[in-house]
Amino acid sequence: MPAHPNDAAPGTSHDVAVTGPSRRTLMKQFGTAAAAFAFVAAAGPLATAGPAAAATAGAAAAPAASGRVRKLIAKLTLDEKLSLVHGAVDPQRLGQAGYVPGIKRLGIPELRLSDGPAGVNVAKSATGLPPVSTLGAAFNPALAREYGEVMGREGRTLGMDVLLAPQIELSRTPFFSRNKDQSGEDPYLNGLIGAAQVEGVQAQGMLAQAKHFLANNQRFHEFDREKPENSYDFIVDERTLHEMYLPAFDAVVRAGVSSVMSAYNHLNGKWNSEQKTTLTDILRGELGFRGFVTSDWGATHSTAALQAGQDMQMWDGSFYGEPLKKAILGGSIPESALDTAVSRILGQYDAFGMLDGSRKPARRSIDIEAGARVAREVATQGAVLLANDGGLPLSKSALNDLALIGPTAGQVAVSVAGERAYGFEDRMVSPLDALRRTTGRRIAYEVGVDLTGTAVPASALPGGLARKGGGTDKTVDFTGPKGLPVGSTTEWTGTLVPPTTGEYALKIQGWGAKVSLSVDGKEIASAAGARDSFTRKWSSIVPTTDGLDNGQAAPVTLTGGKTYKLLVKATGWDATIADRGPVQIRLAWVTPEQRAAHIADAVKLARRVHTPVVFAFNGEGGALGGSGDLTTLTLPAHQDELIDAVASANPRTILVLNTGSAATMPWRRKVRTILHTGYVGQEGGWSTADLLTGRANPGGKATVTWPKKETDDPTLDPKHPERYYGVDKTVTYSEGIFVGYRGYDKAGTEPHFPFGHGLSYTEFGYSRLSVREHGDGFDVTFTVTNKGRRTGAEVPQVYLGPARKAPVEMAVRALAGFQRVELRPGESRRITVRVGERQLSYWDTGRGRWTRAKGRRAVYVGASSRDIRLTDSVDC
């Protein structure tokens, strides 16, 4: 792997901000307020940027229409131009998200777009990287660049041209179901991690597409596909937009990103796809973006989006096909607007050598070992030790008498849901197996929470289930050698009569066919549905223990002896689907009695061993709610009950959290050692074993604030329903810049764990702070010392307090820089973090530009936003 910033010699400084003149100011209308837009970068050029990254950055910043592109446009017919600005069906059916046909007679190649943001999501396998939330917790831009390199390299090998990554929204609310796909609640960190990924992807000759532009921070009320008019409007004021939601996009633009995706939601009265103010005036004029804008899939609503600045419609041509042709021929839209869009698209083809054959060649095969090394390193560096009373690393006594509990101990929690590379199944070693192999010890195991369950027995299906076409089956359990013929399509109807009253977890599991379960006429679960030419086993956080996709219904209370109508369907995959084979289907459940028995077995095991390690998860099993967002931060599937019971039985209980975001902790006083590994990717079993045994030392930091209760979060404050739930079909970002830790600091709310928090198996000391002017900013220099007996990584963070004379309210502390540093026992290193003009400024809405905040400001250096070790001040 390339050297990390922490490998620098003592005294080496790394710039963390850029200085220089601001970009040109444009006077444009935004919402109802006239504003002059100027935006100085949120983050400077990364130390990781190499010649390839610089080349692509320069290419992307060049004029969109080169001589070659202008000549091509002159030769294109109207129909050919139209074919280049909207999606179509790929005749090769590679399983990617989008496809644009080429123009063979003019040497314009096809364009294939693959889902990200965590690997390449197509029919063939690619490295199952941990999600971006795990990557972000490493606080390591160099590692983020390697992450991008893996995606770009493998994407090219698999025939892709554009990767729909990085995802760089801000984690504004803990309910956002896609927090796992982004790097947290701070705009500065978000920009650095996003820009580094862009550089890595594009250095491989793959185009990166940053998403989703703009202020797209929740699924709830975001977009109603059936009735778009019911979608809520999202109101964000100018200052908040510029200080919180634009910095990451500015950072990736300066990193040379080739494309940007417009988001589903309304923003200040208009669809994002039709926002001239944001797409043209801000993105292109203010930020200097030279690439092309693609809609999110299905987010285009009219041909007007073209003139607003959206160049490409995905996934089809419902607006940019015949309707756009009609508008051009009718004179309501000038053909020059289409030419502009085509020139932006072909400009990126040209910048990457796709028009003249000079593109960096793709590798013939995936380097599986190279991808695995990066996946494992991300999972290791991104692990956050939230709390530790000495339980970790595991002692000899613990290893000699150890038990693991939980489904994600027995199966590795790669990630949840789609828009990621699934990974190579033969590399998905569970933490349990990895620990057994690395320690050579017999380690006991109980599932605790059974996600596979058992087949619903005949006794609960009186009279059996009638199979469409004739015949009756006592149960639906056609798995293994009992599988149905390839391509089978079958339906079963009948009744379910539960033996007792209580909460049941109903499941439909399958492979080789799309399977679904309906109760009393309502479909409640499905699995193994194919997209184009492939499918993956990601209906649950883990497949069934026998390898089926694991469709989970939300827990439901059933009444004993009552009759419920069932409909079970299996629709066999057609011959184009990869991995087609015999149809496997099972109707399964976990009864109230089974659930209680599993917890009792876990408690019994915990009592008899020295140390129990409970693995807990979120992201499925009833945690997901309206429009895909979380409805609670409570762990699903009665895991709080499990953790509490195990911890009550054994005070040495250790908890490993496989979650993509924060969770509440009602058992916190009983559990004093907590390791947040997040979702860990395909190699995460090994990284988890390394972390538990001390072969690796956790050095990750929390990228979001962990609340003690849900309503502590600024967006979920019950006094402000407009912030998340919305009022009068409007969601208002009334918290302004006080997102995440800034909001907690403003309110004086004590979290479970603050932003930037993360412990280690060693201890670090901070000393000798010096703050000196440097150009239009200043250098913050200090010494970090490893005071313990283990090599470990620390991430010292620099925060700025508010300027005393600032005319606007500023954050109590705002992250201005950081550096990950690895130190041997007893080693000290002098660190310099550069703070530039941008970090010293606020967005002045009256003058429409960035203005340096005047007055004396506190400078804080610490191990988190709340763990401040050194303090000084500076005059601004």
Stockholm file with secondary structure:
# STOCKHOLM 1.0

chainA/1-876         MPAHPNDAAPGTSHDVAVTGPSRRTLMKQFGTAAAAFAFVAAAGPLATAGPAAAATAGAAAAPAASGRVRKLIAKLTLDEKLSLVHGAVDPQRLGQAGYVPGIKRLGIPELRLSDGPAGVNVAKSATGLPPVSTLGAAFNPALAREYGEVMGREGRTLGMDVLLAPQIELSRTPFFSRNKDQSGEDPYLNGLIGAAQVEGVQAQGMLAQAKHFLANNQRFHEFDREKPENSYDFIVDERTLHEMYLPAFDAVVRAGVSSVMSAYNHLNGKWNSEQKTTLTDILRGELGFRGFVTSDWGATHSTAALQAGQDMQMWDGSFYGEPLKKAILGGSIPESALDTAVSRILGQYDAFGMLDGSRKPARRSIDIEAGARVAREVATQGAVLLANDGGLPLSKSALNDLALIGPTAGQVAVSVAGERAYGFEDRMVSPLDALRRTTGRRIAYEVGVDLTGTAVPASALPGGLARKGGGTDKTVDFTGPKGLPVGSTTEWTGTLVPPTTGEYALKIQGWGAKVSLSVDGKEIASAAGARDSFTRKWSSIVPTTDGLDNGQAAPVTLTGGKTYKLLVKATGWDATIADRGPVQIRLAWVTPEQRAAHIADAVKLARRVHTPVVFAFNGEGGALGGSGDLTTLTLPAHQDELIDAVASANPRTILVLNTGSAATMPWRRKVRTILHTGYVGQEGGWSTADLLTGRANPGGKATVTWPKKETDDPTLDPKHPERYYGVDKTVTYSEGIFVGYRGYDKAGTEPHFPFGHGLSYTEFGYSRLSVREHGDGFDVTFTVTNKGRRTGAEVPQVYLGPARKAPVEMAVRALAGFQRVELRPGESRRITVRVGERQLSYWDTGRGRWTRAKGRRAVYVGASSRDIRLTDSVDC
#=GR chainA/1-876 SS CCCCGGGSCTTCEECCSCCSCCCCCEEEEETTEEEEECCCCSSCCCTTCCHHHHHHHHHHHSCSCCHHHHHHHHHCCHHHHHHTSBCCCCTTCCCCSEEECCBGGGTBCCEEEEECSBSCBSSSCCCCCCCHHHHHHTCCHHHHHHHHHHHHHHHHHTTCCEEECCBCCCCCCTTCTTGGGSCCSCHHHHHHHHHHHHHHHHTTTCEEEEEEETTCCCSTTTCCSSCGGGSCEEECCHHHIIIIISHHHHHHHHTTCCEEEECSSEETTEEGGGCHIIIIIIIIIISCCCSEEEECTTCCCSTHHHHHTCCBBSSCCTTTTHHHHHHHHHTSSCHHHHHHHHHHHHHHHHHTTTTTSCSCCCCSSCCHHHHHHHHHHHHHHTCEEEECSSCCSCCHHHHHTEEEESHHHHSCCCCSSSSBCCCCGGGCCCHHHHHHHHHCCCCEEECSSCSSCEECCGGGSTTCEEETTSCEESSCEECGGGCBCTTCEEEEEEEECCSSSEEEEEEEEEESEEEEEEETTEEEEEECCCBTTBCCSCSSSSCCTTSCEEEECCCEEECTTCCEEEEEEEEECCTTSTTCCSBEEEEEEECHHHHHHHHHHHHHHHHHSSEEEEEEECSSSSCBCGGGCBSCSSCSTTHHHHHHHHHHHCTTCEEEEECSSCCCCTTTTTCCEEEECCSCCTTHHHHHHHHHHTSSCCCCCCSSCBCSSGGGSGGGCTTCGGGTTCBTTEEECTTTTCCTHHHHHHHTCCCSBCTTCCBCSSCEEEEEEEEEEETTEEEEEEEEEECSSSCEEECCEEEECCCTTCSSCCCSSEEEEECCEEECTTCEEEEEEEECTGGGEEEETTTTEEEECCSEEEEEEESSSSCEEEEEEEEC
#=GC SS_cons         CCCCGGGSCTTCEECCSCCSCCCCCEEEEETTEEEEECCCCSSCCCTTCCHHHHHHHHHHHSCSCCHHHHHHHHHCCHHHHHHTSBCCCCTTCCCCSEEECCBGGGTBCCEEEEECSBSCBSSSCCCCCCCHHHHHHTCCHHHHHHHHHHHHHHHHHTTCCEEECCBCCCCCCTTCTTGGGSCCSCHHHHHHHHHHHHHHHHTTTCEEEEEEETTCCCSTTTCCSSCGGGSCEEECCHHHIIIIISHHHHHHHHTTCCEEEECSSEETTEEGGGCHIIIIIIIIIISCCCSEEEECTTCCCSTHHHHHTCCBBSSCCTTTTHHHHHHHHHTSSCHHHHHHHHHHHHHHHHHTTTTTSCSCCCCSSCCHHHHHHHHHHHHHHTCEEEECSSCCSCCHHHHHTEEEESHHHHSCCCCSSSSBCCCCGGGCCCHHHHHHHHHCCCCEEECSSCSSCEECCGGGSTTCEEETTSCEESSCEECGGGCBCTTCEEEEEEEECCSSSEEEEEEEEEESEEEEEEETTEEEEEECCCBTTBCCSCSSSSCCTTSCEEEECCCEEECTTCCEEEEEEEEECCTTSTTCCSBEEEEEEECHHHHHHHHHHHHHHHHHSSEEEEEEECSSSSCBCGGGCBSCSSCSTTHHHHHHHHHHHCTTCEEEEECSSCCCCTTTTTCCEEEECCSCCTTHHHHHHHHHHTSSCCCCCCSSCBCSSGGGSGGGCTTCGGGTTCBTTEEECTTTTCCTHHHHHHHTCCCSBCTTCCBCSSCEEEEEEEEEEETTEEEEEEEEEECSSSCEEECCEEEECCCTTCSSCCCSSEEEEECCEEECTTCEEEEEEEECTGGGEEEETTTTEEEECCSEEEEEEESSSSCEEEEEEEEC
//
